[in-house]
């Protein structure tokens, strides 16, 4: 029995990589103003000297979501937790 996930997930990851990586490399090669990190900093108005305690509610929401997602996926994928 062939599972659809055996095709879907590798294709999704490949599509994600193919759409993200060229744009990120081009952004870095052209001065770094069109990278994902620059977009996040510009959208959230994050400055280099900003204190963690001066974050806005949006900053905390995005930061918290990022930490939870990355932590959960790391534990789930590599340590087989939360199954």
C-alpha positions in Angstrom: 0.0 0.0 0.0 1.5 3.3 -1.1 0.8 6.2 1.1 0.1 9.6 -0.4 2.4 11.2 2.2 5.4 9.4 0.7 5.0 11.7 -2.4 3.3 14.8 -0.9 5.8 15.7 2.0 9.0 15.4 -0.1 7.4 17.4 -2.9 6.2 20.1 -0.4 9.6 20.4 1.1 11.2 20.6 -2.3 8.8 23.3 -3.4 9.4 25.2 -0.2 13.2 25.0 -0.7 13.0 25.9 -4.4 10.8 29.0 -3.7 12.7 30.1 -0.6 16.4 29.5 -1.3 16.9 31.3 -4.7 15.1 34.4 -3.4 17.2 34.4 -0.1 20.5 33.9 -2.0 19.6 36.6 -4.4 18.6 38.9 -1.5 21.9 38.3 0.2 23.9 38.7 -3.0 22.3 42.1 -3.7 22.9 43.7 -0.4 20.6 41.9 2.1 17.6 44.2 1.8 15.3 41.6 0.3 16.0 38.7 2.7 13.4 37.0 5.0 15.2 38.4 8.1 15.2 41.9 6.7 11.5 41.7 5.9 10.7 40.5 9.5 12.8 43.3 11.0 11.2 45.9 8.8 7.7 44.6 9.3 8.0 44.3 13.1 10.1 47.5 13.3 12.9 45.6 15.1 16.1 47.6 15.7 19.6 46.3 16.4 19.6 47.9 19.9 16.1 47.0 20.8 15.7 45.6 24.3 13.7 42.4 24.7 11.5 44.2 27.3 10.5 46.8 24.7 8.9 44.3 22.3 5.4 45.0 21.1 2.6 42.5 21.5 3.1 41.5 17.8 6.8 40.9 18.5 6.0 38.6 21.4 3.4 36.8 19.4 5.7 36.1 16.5 8.6 35.3 18.8 6.5 32.9 20.9 5.0 31.2 17.8 8.5 30.8 16.4 9.9 29.3 19.6 7.0 26.9 20.1 7.0 25.7 16.5 10.8 25.2 16.3 11.0 23.5 19.7 8.0 21.3 19.0 9.2 20.2 15.6 12.7 19.5 16.8 11.4 17.4 19.7 8.8 15.7 17.5 11.1 14.9 14.5 14.3 14.0 16.2 13.3 12.7 19.7 10.0 11.2 18.7 8.0 13.2 21.4 4.4 14.4 21.2 3.2 11.5 19.1 
